[in-house]
Structure formats: C-alpha cells, structure tokens
C-alpha cells in the first residue's frame, strides 16, 4: 500500500435532472451533438476512481457533488486533505480544453513545487504511450486558482478540445476514448506514486 493519496478534481458542474449545472463550458456542433465539459470531466474521474480501486491505490474525490462547487470550497477541501494526510496528498484537476486547438496539455502554477513539476513531467512523458496518434501541447505555467492556492503538489490536465469535432467524437464522447483518457491519468498517478512514496 502506498503512502501517497491522489486527490481527484473535476472542473465545473455536472448534470442534475437533465440540466447542466455550469453556464458555458459546453459546445454544440452543427449536427446538434453537444459536449458538456463538466459531465466529461466527471466521467473520466469516475473511470479513474474505478481503476484505482481495482489496483488498491487510495484516492479522494474532491467534488462528489453534481452541482458546481465554488473554487474556494474546492481549495479548502484539498488543503484539509493535505493536512489530514500530513502532506501525503497530491492533486490532479481534470478538464477538457476549448479554443480551436487539438491535443492535450498540462498546467502548473508559475512558482510550483518540484513535486508539481514531476507530476507534470509524467503527464508529458506518458502521453504518447496512450495517444500515439495525437499531440502533447506541452507543460504550461498559469496561475489557475486550483493549482496555485492549494498546498498540494498539483496539476491541471486539459484532455483534448471539446470544440474540435474530431477529438470530441473520438475521445470525449465515446466509451473507448474516455477509457483511454482514464488509463492515461491512472498511469500518471502510478508513476508519481512509484517515485514519491
């Protein structure tokens, strides 16, 4: 059993009663197909948690609710878990991208810890193993609140572009694509734990 515990976050709200809980963060194509980022993020998180459970790897679900939880609450929860575990937690926040690009990328804050850097490096190193047909867009620095204000080593992982029709219909809206994305995230977690537990 590992000492490290991953905290799994997901950007934005999910679906409640058939209604999406976040304004924006969705995209509709000309054929009517709609992707809701919060639903996708939760679907990946659920698959990751299932795989971690099978492997006996401990985790915390940062946002088990379907509603959109305020950022300060998410950060407070993550920091509580960090303190409770005596600094043994690390955070991966799951998202999908938008803006007309393609591929995946990972964000760390501008003054991140060496452990955050290592977590991002594993995301970069393992990407083509899982998606040899795609593009890794790099490790980028941005002071998003969830990765900047938490005490946890943390990354924000952007898994493909929801407004790219090919990526959306290959990865984001198919069971196979979601399973592959989850396997990639689990691989990152396992590599980080191997080196930092």
N, C-alpha and C positions, 0 to 999 in steps of 0.2 A: 504494500500500500504506500502510495506517495504522500509526502508531507504537503505538497503544493495543491492548492484548490483553485480551479478556474471559476471566475465569475462571468457568466454569460449575459450580455446585454443585447437588446434589440432596439433599434431606432424606431420611434413613432408608435402610434396605437394600432390595434388590430381591428377585427370585425366583431361587432356586437349587434345581434338582431338583424344581420344583413347590412348594417350601416358601418362605413369606415369611420374610425374614431379620430383621424387626423385630417385637418384641412390641407389640401395639396398633397404632395408626396404620393401621387398616383399618375398614371399615364394611360391614355386611351388611343389605340391605333385606328386607322381609317376603317378597318373591318369590324370595329366595335370591341375588340379584345382590350380588356383593362387590367393593368397590374397595379396592385396596392402595395406600396413598399413595406408598410408595417406588417401586412399579412405574410409577405415573403420572408421578412426578417425573422418572424416568429416560427415559420415553417422550418427554416434552416436551424434555428435554435432548438426546436423540438427534436429534430433528427440528430443533432449533435448530442443532446442530452440522452437520447436513446442509446447511441453508440457508446458514450462514456459510461453509462450504467452497465452495459454488457461487458465492458472492459474493466470495471471496478475502479474507475477514475472519479474522484469526488468533484462535485461542482455545486455552484449556487446559481439559481435563476434570479437575476436581478429584477426582472419585471414580469412576474407571473400573470399580472392582470392583462386584460384585453384593452382597457382604456389607456389613453396616453398619459403617462406619469410625468410630472414636472421634473425638469433636469436637476433642480436642487435636491429633490427627493431621491432621485437615482444616485446622485453622488453621495448623499448621506448614507444610503443603504450600502453602497460599495465600500465606503470608509468604515462603516460599522463592521462589515465582514472582515476587512483588513485588520482592524483592531482585535476583533474576536479571535481571529486565527493567528494572532501575534505575527502579522506580516507575511503570512504564507499564501495569500491570495494574489491573483493577477487577473486582469480584466480584458476581455475581448468583446467589443461592441460591434454588432453585425448590422450592415446596411447594404442597400444597392444604390448605384450611382444614377446620375442624370446629367444631361447637358450635351448629348450628341456624341459621346466618345464610345470607346469599346475596351473590354478587358477589365482587369482588377487592379486595385492599388491599396496601399495601407498607409494610415496616418499615425504619426506620433507627435507629441507636442514639441515645441521648439527647444525646451530645456528638459527633455525627458531623461529618465534614468538609463543606466546601462542595460538593465533588465528589459525595459521597454524597447530599446534598440535591438536587443537579442530577439525578442518576440517578433518584431517587425522583420528582422533578418530571416527568421524561419519562414515567415509568410512569403517572403520573396524567393527563398531557396527552394521551397516545396511546390510552388505554383505550377511550373511546367510539368512536374511529375503527374499532377492531376488534370491539367488542362494544356497538353502539348500543342493543341491547335489554336490556343488563344494568346493573349498578350498581357504581360505583367507591366503595369504602368509606373512602378517604382515605389520607393519609400518616400513619403512626403511629410513635410512638417507644417502643422497648422494647430493653432491653439483652440481646438474644439473643447468646450467645457468638460465633457465626459472624460477626456483623456488628459486634460490639463489640471483640473481641480481635484481629481481623486489622488489619494495616497498610493493606490495600487500601481504597479507596472501595468501599462495599458496601451492598447492599440485600437484604432477604429478601422475595420476592414470593409472596404467597398467591393461587393461581389457583383460585378457586371453592371450594365447600364439598362435601366428599366425602359428608357425611351429609344433603345436600339432594338428594332423589331426582331432581328436575327438572334441576338443574345437573349432577349426576353422570351422568345418562343422556343429557344434551345435549352436554356439554363433555368430561367426564373419561373417559368410556368409549367415545367414538366417534372414528373416524379424523378426521372433519371438525372436531370440537371440539378435538382435540389439534393438528391442523394450524393452526387459528386461534390457539390459545394460543401455539404456537411462533412464528408470524408476528408476533404482538404482542411477544414477547420480543426477536426479531430487530430489530424496529422501534426498540425502546428502545435496543438496542446501537448501531444505526446512528446514531441521533440523538446519543447521548452521544459517540461517536467523532467525529462531524462537528464538534462544538463543543469537544472537549477533546483533539484530536490535534494 
